[in-house]
Amino acid sequence: MTFVATAPGSEAPPEVPRKVRSAPRGADRVFGLSLRAAGLTVLLIMGAIGLFLLYRGSGAVAEDGLKFLTTQDWQPDSHNFGIATVITGTLLIAAVAIIFAVPLATGVALYITEYAPRRLRRAMINTIDLMAAVPGVVYGLWGFYLLNQEAIPLTRWISSTFGWVPFLGISGANPNDPLESGTIYESSTFIAGTVVALMVMPTICAVMRESFFQAPVGEREAAYALGATRWGMVCSVVLPFGRGGMVGGTMLGLGRAMGETIVVYKIITPVFHIQPEILRSGTNSVAALIALQFEASSPFGLEALFAAGLSLFALTLIVNFGASAIIARSRSGQLSEA
């Protein structure tokens, strides 16, 4: 070992970190180029989809102008059409789905990461992941043939107990009348949102679960060392660390809920006026409108449907980009990127 003596009063030269460079090999270069090509391909495909929708729907938007955003009817052949009804219905169905899915996904994710035995944990993870693989038409048939009827007592009770809450009352209906027809409670925003909640819950749970798993072990042990219970550790360490994953997973689930097609199409009774009463029969969404009108539309009607699809595409992109930004800014997102 060599020591360099310095004169009294003189300062030692500053230490400069040595730059470490690795010479990429052929396989590394191919792998890096492949990843860049894959990422660029995804961006090109998304851009092409957006440009295609804009090209096919621009004529209808130019014809209708700003009325396209405020008109509730859908009669493109009479040049009286807009997305006010379907956008409102899409957001209401997605909101009901998120209200049900987020607490359920949070509880399941916390149980898997913090409480479940090791053997049960793997089985639950596989089961939750398999729920995401169930076709949407299966959920739609289940909701139409079973939940539509079985949920009538529940919707009656909600309407009679919480009818004073906005969106939960049904004007002109008496939920306490046993002779009143139950069809007024069928095919509603509430039923469609409940079924969609089961579809988006696995996606939300998966994001939350991975975020909770990444909570630092040192902070967990420090909480226990300070006398915290397991629930106290979860509240002080796991939940704050996974907040970004929770918000990001919720927004990803919201994006999928807004674009769900076959479930909403099978369950709802389509109406073309804004329906704020979520327990009343009748609602609509952009995806269900496209599925319902596509085959029987005129050429100009197809342009109007493409314009409606463009609005849903833009809304979904905004939600998903917001979710990505929130995840990247969270502690869990920064840890996963390191």
Steps between C-alpha positions, in 0.01 A plus 500: 500500500641842403439814707530840340629760741361851477668812620353666806230747405456357153175339401478148367390472140129430465405142449348440160297180464622280225257445218413139452407405149401164374556410140167366370523170328308389196226329698457806724464726199243274338304479826505878549395568142220243532363673810514841334327361192227343715436825686499702179262250338249541782511877467458478123202267534330728753567802281367318194180407684447859609565637151268241346216592737564869438498448122179296500315713754613850406217541250232441761669728752535777240135458403369517856753738656485561873149351514672162478601542865162625629230319300334207676321340203664264253345546158794552264289462185292798618822684600386506862756305697750544782686322776356677805289199597753226429795681660295566814388136513855379442632707790215395733547128428875534547450692826270230642752234397788682670299559819447125533830375358753717685411403861475133399832509313672683787381248757599201286843649422570572866389153607722335239808705584469527878271236647458197273707184574762421237308208345171690488675809360607327178153349451332839549738674260427241231126523560491879481713498184270240342201729561654742253505224236127426519334626178284806535202326342494258795475792744234654278284186493536461876397858559205487259346168601582495872599834648226695322235310698683419820607860557147644495447466881836666559428790265155545657658520844765747385236717334270499804779556755731738315259654251580844640856465368547639147514228231349236735137609490254410223246769420144375464573163662396372841752238614284419805208386281521116473270504194725728300662336200865414545589570138574862589806376689633270227768572236621805689829680543532337841470145360741566213751671728489213750583243232774719351646532850565125507683530169730788595568382856778252399687774312480742792592226749807395297644854495432553870640159590832561326523845658438361850755222447769763432459674836852512658571217742709731717209737555270208580743369762552850641126537550486167685804600709317814611211289628258525206247226441470344157213733412699793634792399278267477201359846566838664566718324242319292237212733413709821482762323289237351267288813465625563148425140400154525651416816306664370184319166518170679559550718194601202287183322610302815424641506148393142439158556655432790264581286197313184601263399220336158507407504870327838477343411165346179639364653822375853436183628341628770259352847542598826333453749775720571799398260778649618833297251708734203510237261644244563225482279194669648195841644429756505219871513430726578206618142458146358521376762251763396246420130546127566467503736200799387296340244266185699422658843454514700180834631370451827685385308807826306493690829496305607808586172672867548419479847651347352817777241507758777467358674807521177702854436370613846610332468841660159563845627400470791742410265786779252420767768459390647831537159662851458356605842627372428851673162515830650379488771768428260785766336714403157369530620141843651561616178666384286213676722247833489684 
